[in-house]
Amino acid sequence: MEPFVYGVLILTSVVGLAFIIERGIALRRGRVVPPEIEEAVESCRAPEDVAMLRQMCQQHNSALSRLLLEAVDHLKWPKAENVDALQTRARHEIARLERGLVVLEIIVGIAPLLGLVGTIAGMMTLFGDIGQTGLTEASRLAQGIALILNATLMGLLIAIPSLIFWSYYSKKVETIAIEMESLCDEFIRRQYRREAKRVK
């Protein structure tokens, strides 16, 4: 039982580390909200600038680019319908950014429990042996217990970094989502305000 638990704990730590690295790369601000796209949104004032913004978004594939392309493609729609379509797309993009975070959340929950299972299994084996052979050396018992508690320690050492990174990445996704929402809202308001003035 113990070797199996240790094997699962090692596998859990490898999976956790892989997702920590992958999300760290995927959630870099410049990758999700490229500075070039930010500048393009800021400078998109005239109708001819929309074509330039579209081109920039196509060149720099990112979550923000895909949201802006969604808004640009539906500029002929009424504002409310465009905003609804944009919000639907935004939910998909946020789900994509959060991909992998659920794995870290699961690891935070199961790693200490796996460690506890390893410890209990080890204690059962140790006390079973003592029941058969008798307690001859207290030092051997202490050494056995110390070895068994390694499973609990290992579980905690896997869970703590996973919890830290899960919390950090969750907050980062929330911050990026607010930033993208602000940029898209600014673009939509500017475009429809200009359209309203042109109609008058």
Buried (B, 14 or more C-beta within 10 A) or exposed (E): EBEEBBEBBEEBBEBBBEBBEEBEEBBEEEBBBBEBBEEBBEEBEEEEBBEEBBEBBEEBEBBBBBBBBBBBEBBEEEBEEBBEBBEEBBEEBBEBBBEBBEBBBBBBEBBBEBBBBBBBBBBEBBBEEBEEEEEEEEEEBEEBBEEBBBBBEBBEBBBEBBBEBBBBBBEBBEEBBEBBBEBBEEBBEBBBEEEEEEEE
